[in-house]
Amino acid sequence: MDDTAMTSKKQALSDSYLDEMSDVLRVLAHAYRLRIVEYLDLNGAAPVFRIAEALGGSQGSVSQHLTKMRTAKLLNAERRGKEVWYDIENPASLTILNCMRNRIK
């Protein structure tokens, strides 16, 4: 088997996909938001107060970050009684996080 058969042909990404990923990167280009994604990846779904408590932030600040990530369709929000629980919706945020993890190995 020759080298060309072993490598897959790369295709250009569509403009709409690049626009979407640009928005994802813009939202995730904040250290605290990356920390929230990391927390959710390691611990699973959680309510705002638990995320704030674990990361040492105020509930108001954490809520603002969560809202931005939910608006960008990176997170799911589910009401459970009086609490809103958040979880990762878009695996793109995990891909970026895992790229960062692999870089430090």
Secondary structure, 3 states (H helix, E strand, C coil): CCHHHHCCCCCCCCHHHHHHHHHHHHHHCCHHHHHHHHHHHHHCCEEHHHHHHHHCCCHHHHHHHHHHHHHCCCEEEEEECCEEEEEECCHHHHHHHHHHHHHCC
